[in-house]
């Protein structure tokens, strides 16, 4: 009985993974149309912000790892961290001066 279930599961998985199957009436997504297009600076910045706050989607993360250059993410991450620390120090200074 277990082998029958496993066979059915495999059959379902193959049907859902096959892009040429007859039941796939979806329109192509915007990401699939721009497969060779590199990630823009705004896209890198958005990914760094999302990663910093822990809200990055799995689809976006895969795109970042497949199309992005690591040095871009490292540089934007360092810039983001520096600006964040400077803003926090400034807010603390304002709060301390208000006392």
TANORKA-V281929 format. One record per residue. N is the residue number from 1. OMEGA is omega in degrees with one decimal (999 if undefined). D_FIRST is the distance of its C-alpha to the first C-alpha in Angstrom with 2 decimals. Layout:
BEGIN
n->N omega->OMEGA d_first->D_FIRST
n->N omega->OMEGA d_first->D_FIRST
END
This chain:
BEGIN
n->1 omega->179.9 d_first->0.00
n->2 omega->-180.0 d_first->3.81
n->3 omega->177.3 d_first->5.44
n->4 omega->178.3 d_first->5.16
n->5 omega->179.7 d_first->6.54
n->6 omega->178.3 d_first->8.81
n->7 omega->179.1 d_first->9.98
n->8 omega->178.2 d_first->10.85
n->9 omega->178.7 d_first->12.55
n->10 omega->179.6 d_first->14.45
n->11 omega->178.1 d_first->15.50
n->12 omega->180.0 d_first->16.82
n->13 omega->179.1 d_first->18.57
n->14 omega->-179.8 d_first->20.19
n->15 omega->-179.7 d_first->21.39
n->16 omega->-179.6 d_first->22.96
n->17 omega->-175.3 d_first->24.52
n->18 omega->-178.6 d_first->26.07
n->19 omega->-178.3 d_first->29.62
n->20 omega->-177.6 d_first->30.30
n->21 omega->-174.6 d_first->27.57
n->22 omega->-177.8 d_first->28.99
n->23 omega->178.5 d_first->27.97
n->24 omega->-179.2 d_first->30.04
n->25 omega->179.4 d_first->33.26
n->26 omega->173.2 d_first->34.43
n->27 omega->178.7 d_first->37.90
n->28 omega->179.8 d_first->38.41
n->29 omega->-179.4 d_first->39.03
n->30 omega->179.9 d_first->42.46
n->31 omega->-178.5 d_first->41.16
n->32 omega->178.4 d_first->39.84
n->33 omega->-177.5 d_first->43.28
n->34 omega->-175.6 d_first->45.07
n->35 omega->-176.5 d_first->42.99
n->36 omega->-177.4 d_first->46.09
n->37 omega->179.0 d_first->48.14
n->38 omega->-179.6 d_first->48.81
n->39 omega->-178.4 d_first->48.51
n->40 omega->177.7 d_first->51.83
n->41 omega->178.3 d_first->53.75
n->42 omega->177.1 d_first->52.84
n->43 omega->177.2 d_first->49.13
n->44 omega->179.7 d_first->49.56
n->45 omega->178.5 d_first->51.53
n->46 omega->178.9 d_first->48.92
n->47 omega->179.0 d_first->46.18
n->48 omega->177.4 d_first->48.35
n->49 omega->-179.0 d_first->49.08
n->50 omega->179.3 d_first->45.43
n->51 omega->-179.8 d_first->44.48
n->52 omega->-179.2 d_first->47.41
n->53 omega->174.6 d_first->46.24
n->54 omega->-178.1 d_first->42.52
n->55 omega->-178.3 d_first->41.47
n->56 omega->178.4 d_first->40.54
n->57 omega->-179.8 d_first->37.54
n->58 omega->-179.4 d_first->34.85
n->59 omega->180.0 d_first->35.78
n->60 omega->179.1 d_first->39.45
n->61 omega->177.8 d_first->38.87
n->62 omega->178.7 d_first->37.03
n->63 omega->179.7 d_first->39.92
n->64 omega->-178.0 d_first->42.44
n->65 omega->-177.3 d_first->40.91
n->66 omega->-174.6 d_first->40.60
n->67 omega->-175.5 d_first->43.94
n->68 omega->175.4 d_first->46.21
n->69 omega->-176.3 d_first->48.57
n->70 omega->-177.5 d_first->48.31
n->71 omega->178.5 d_first->52.10
n->72 omega->-179.4 d_first->52.28
n->73 omega->178.7 d_first->49.88
n->74 omega->-178.6 d_first->51.70
n->75 omega->178.4 d_first->55.10
n->76 omega->176.8 d_first->54.13
n->77 omega->177.5 d_first->52.39
n->78 omega->178.1 d_first->55.58
n->79 omega->179.1 d_first->57.70
n->80 omega->-179.3 d_first->55.54
n->81 omega->179.1 d_first->55.67
n->82 omega->179.4 d_first->59.44
n->83 omega->179.1 d_first->60.11
n->84 omega->179.5 d_first->57.89
n->85 omega->179.0 d_first->59.79
n->86 omega->176.8 d_first->63.14
n->87 omega->179.3 d_first->62.28
n->88 omega->178.3 d_first->61.26
n->89 omega->177.9 d_first->64.49
n->90 omega->178.3 d_first->66.51
n->91 omega->177.9 d_first->64.97
n->92 omega->178.1 d_first->65.66
n->93 omega->177.8 d_first->69.24
n->94 omega->-179.4 d_first->69.73
n->95 omega->-179.7 d_first->68.39
n->96 omega->178.9 d_first->70.63
n->97 omega->179.4 d_first->73.67
n->98 omega->-179.4 d_first->73.11
n->99 omega->999 d_first->73.50
END
